[in-house]
Amino acid sequence: MARTRINAPNLYDEVIAITSRYLGPAAQRFIDRQIESHLNKTPGKLSSDELVTLLDWIKAAISLLTEDRGVVDDYTSMLLQLAEPSHKGAST
């Protein structure tokens, strides 16, 4: 029987954690709005495929907040890594 990790962060939680590095306390509200607006679903659970779908929208929104292309690229690159199948914490 396979063991599951208790309190293991899901993909949504990991996205919030990374986004917090860039947006601070506004991170959850930002991601929730992206999910609600572009995926038409309640935030909380997020699949890797849905994250990939959101990446263009997230990149566009962050680009409006900063002109620093390095920040935008670093942030979206970190999110893309979460969406990769090899990412152990990714939920599908």
Summary of the structure (lengths in Angstrom):
residues: 92
radius of gyration: 13.2
end to end distance: 20.4
largest distance: 50.1
contacts: 233
relative contact order: 0.18
helix: 67%
strand: 0%
